[in-house]
Amino acid sequence: MLFRSDNDVRSTATQELAHGWKDDSDTLPWLKDCARPDKDENVRQVAVHELARGWKDDPDTLSLLKDRAQSDTAPEVRKAATQELARGWKDDPDTPRLLKQRAQSDTEAGVRQAAVEELVRGWKNAPDTLPLLQDRARSDGSPNVRLVAMQVLARSWKDEPDTLPLLKDRAESDTDSNVRRAAIEEVARGWQGDANTLVWLKDRARSVTDNAARGAALQELASRWRDDPGTLAMLKDYARSDADSNVRSTAIQELARRWRDDPGTLAMLKGYARCDTDNNVRGTAIRELASGWKKDPDTLPMLKDYIHSDTDSNVRMAARVNRFETLPDGIY
């Protein structure tokens, strides 16, 4: 039996009353009361949505939403009110101002991100939108907000002269590895035809201190520059000698999946599976062998051996899982 929390029950009851008794004279005053600051925050959130969608023309709805967007103590309520204002009151002159305020100064990253997304959706061509996005991509305190702003710039303002330099700056100097990785991916995706991009990606792949950058750059080189004469050699080198096991595993995966027919790939995978001292690398090699070389006569015996003899429990588990995926139908 599934049990629902009191908050879920109250939220569901609020929705059902708003939908099923919309014409009842008590429903609107009751919903307004539910949106008051002293009520349960989940109920307040539902009440905000229902008032915006069912009673848009009521003279109190707009002022209530503005108040909740700016002063509610619960981030999810502020976010809900911000989104409803952006979608239902686009022509109100206060709406873009309020969205900019929430995007720049709300204390909660999720609210700032929602405001950024709504500004792009509804006010992309407003003169303040691009500078605001550039500022959020560079200086927002949340990695998620910086990442979203950066991706929007890359996809909607590709031809803006400041976009590519900003992305490269984020790829090289952002404090968060996910943002750096995403910036590399956006540069590779959006500027693949730029002659400087390949050179820049190779430089990122050679970064001594940034494991995330090396891994992301290797993936993009393998995906988009497979035919470049230096790509295969670089992947083999990183698979063999990178100081970080995740980067080595990334290189091994790319070699196994994109150079399956290369005469050295199968022997390389067997070698890493048998002899590498790093557990992560051995596990990666085992998974790729099981996935891509199921019918090779050595694969099943190797998996059986690793189930019983590998010193690392994660490697033994990888071998056990992939053994059953490798067995011929009907054999267990």
N, C-alpha and C positions, 0 to 999 in steps of 0.2 A: 504494500500500500504506500502511496506517495502522500506525504504530509506537506501542507503549504504553511508558510509562516504567516503570522498575523498581518505583517506588512503586505504580503501578496494578496491575502483575502481582502483587506481594506482597499487596495488598489483596484482589484478586479471589481469589487462592489461599486466603487466610484465610476468606473468605466461603464458598467452595466446600467447604472442609474442614469448616467448622461445620455446613453444611447437609447435606452428603452422608455425613459420618461422625459424626453426632451420638451414636450409640450406641457408638462406639469408646471404650474406656476411656482412651485416650491423648489424646482430643480436648479434654476439659475442662482437664486440667493444661496442655496446650499453649496453649490460649486464654488462660488466666490468665497464662502466661509472656509471651504476646504483648502483654498489657496493661501489662506492667512499664514503668517510666519510661525504661529504657535502650533500648527498642525503637523502631523507626521510628514516627513519629507517625501516619501514615496507617493502619498496621497496628494501632496502639493504638486508634484511633477505631473501626475495624471490630470489633476484639475486644470493646470496650465494648458496642457495639450487640448483638453476637451473644450475649454472656454474659447481658445483660439480657433478651433475648427467648427464648433457648433454655435457660437455666439459672437462671431466676428463683428457684427454690427452693433452690439450692445455698447453704449457709450463708456462703460467702465472697463471694458476688456483691454483696450490698448494701454490705458494708464496702469492697469494691474500688471500686464506683461512687462512694461518698462520697469516697473518697480521690482518685480521678481528677477528680471535679468540683471539688475544692478545691485540689489541689496539682499537677496535671499542668502541664507547661510549655507545652503546645500549646493555644491557645484552642479549636480545633475539638474536641479531646478533652474539655476541660472542658465545652464546650457539649453534646456528645453525652451525657456522663454526667449532666449536669443535666437534660436532656430525658428521659432514660430513668428517672431517679429520679422525676420529676414524674408520669410516665405509668404506671409500674409499681409504685411504692411510695407512692401517694397517702396511704395510711393510716398510714404510718410517721411518728411525731411529729417526727422530725428533718428530714423533707423540706421542709415550708414554711419552717422556720428556715434551712435551707441555701439555698433559693431566694431568700429575702430577702437573705441575705448576698451571694449572687452578683449579684443585681440592683443592689445598692448599692455593692459594693466590688470586683468583679472588674475587673482592669485592661483587659480587652478589651471593646469596645462590643458586639460580637456575642454574647458570653456574657451581658452584662447585659440585652440586648434579649430573648434567648431566655428568661431567667429571668422577666422581666416578663410575657412572653406566657404562660408556663406558670402563673404565679400567677393571672393573670386567668382562664385556662381552668379551673383546678382549685380555686382558693380565692377566687373573686370575692366571696363574702359574708363572708370573714374580716375582722375589724375592722381589721387592719393593712394590707389591700390598697389601699384607697382612699388613705390618707395616703401610702403608698409611691409610688403612681402620680403623685399630685400633686407629690411631691418630685422624681421623675424627670422629669416634664414641665417643671418649672421649672429644675432645676439640674444635670441630668446633663451631663457633659462632651461627650457625643456628640450631634450634631444628629439622627442616626437614632433614638437611644433617646428623646430628647425628643419627636420626631415621633410615634413609635409610642405612647408613653404618653399623649400628648395626644389622638390619634385614639381610643384605647380609652376615655378619659374622655368624649369627645364622644358616643360611640355607646352606651356601656354605663352611663354615669352622667349622662345628659342632664338629669335632674330634680334632681340634686344642686346646691344653691344656689351652690357655689363654682365649678362647671364653666364656665359662660359667662364670668364675670369672668377666670378663668384663661386661657381661649382668647383673649379679647380682649387680655389682657396679652401673651401669646405673639405674637399678630399684630402688636402695636405695638412690642414691645421685644426679641424674640428676636434673637440675633446672626446667625442663619442665615436666608437668604432662603427656602430650601425650607420651613423650619418656619413662618415668617411666612405664606407662601403657603398652606400646609396649614391653618393656624389660620383664615385667612379663609374657606377653602372649607368647613370644618366649621361655622363660625358660620352661614354662608349656608344650608348644607344642613339643619342641625338647628334653626335658629331663624328660618326664613323667615317664619313667622307672627307673629313678634314685631315690633311696630310700630317699635321702636328699631333693628332690624337694618338696614333700608334706609337710615336716616339715618347709621348707623355705617359702612356700606359706602361710601356716597358720600364720607364723610370720608376713608376709607382711599384711595379713588380719587383724592382731591385731595392725597394726601401728597406733599410737595415732594421729599423726600429718598429715598423708598423705591420704586424702580422695580418690584420684585417685588410689593409691595402694590398698586400702581396697576394692574398687569396682572391680578393675580388678582381684584381687586375689579371691574374692568371686565368680566371674563369672567362672574363671578357675577351682576352686574347684567343683562348681556345674556341670560343663561340663565334666571334666575328672576324678573326684574322687567322683562321685555321690554315689557310694556304700561304701565309707569310713564311718565308724560309727559316726565320728565327724562332717561330712559335714552338714547334715540336722539340727542338733542342733545349729551349728554355724550360719547358714542362718536364722533360726528362731530368734536367739538372736539378730542378726544385724538388721533384719526387725523391731524388737520391740524397740531396745534401742540405735542404733548408733546415734551419735550426728549430722551426716550430712544427710540431706533428700535424696540426690542423692544415697548415699550408701544404705539407707533404701529401696529406690525404686528399686535398683538393686537386693537386697535380695528378695524383694517381687516378682519381675518378675521371678527370678529363681525358687522360690518356686512354683509359679503358673504354670510355664511351664514344670518343670521337676518333680514336686511332685503333679501333678494334682489329683492323686488317693489317696493321703495321707488323712486320715479322718479329719485332722485338717485344711487342706488348704482352703477349701471353707469358713468355719467359720471365719478363720483368715482374708481372704479378705473382707468379709462382715463387720467385725469389723473395719478394717482400713478405709473402704469406709464410714462407718457411723460416726465414732467417732474420727478419728485421727485429731489432731489440725494442722497438716502440709498439706498445699494445694497440694504440689507435691506428697506426699504419698497418699492422697485421690484420686487424679487424676489417679495415677498408679493403685491403687486397682480397680477403676471403669473400666479402660480400660481392665484389666485382667479378670474381671468378665464378661464383655461384650464379650470378645474374647473366653474365655474358658468355660463359663457356660451360654451360650445363652438361653438354655431351662430351666434353673432353675427358678421356679415360682417367686422368689424374684427379679430377675435381672431387668426385664423391669420396674416394679413399682419403684425400686430404681433409675433407670436412669431418669424416668419421674420426680421423686421428686427432684433430684439434678439439673435438668434443671431449676427449678423455685426457689429452696430454698438455694442452696449453696452460701456462702458468697464470694467465689472467682470466678472471671470470667473465668479463665482457666479451673477450675473444671466443671463449667456449660457448657463450650464449649465441653469438653471431653465427658460429659454425653450426650449432644445434638448429637454429631457426632456418638457416639457409639449406641445411641438409634436407629437411622435409620439403622445401620448395624445389629441390634438385632431384629427389627420388622419382623414378618413373611411376606413372599412374598405377595404382593398385599395390605398390610396395610400401610397407610401413615398418 
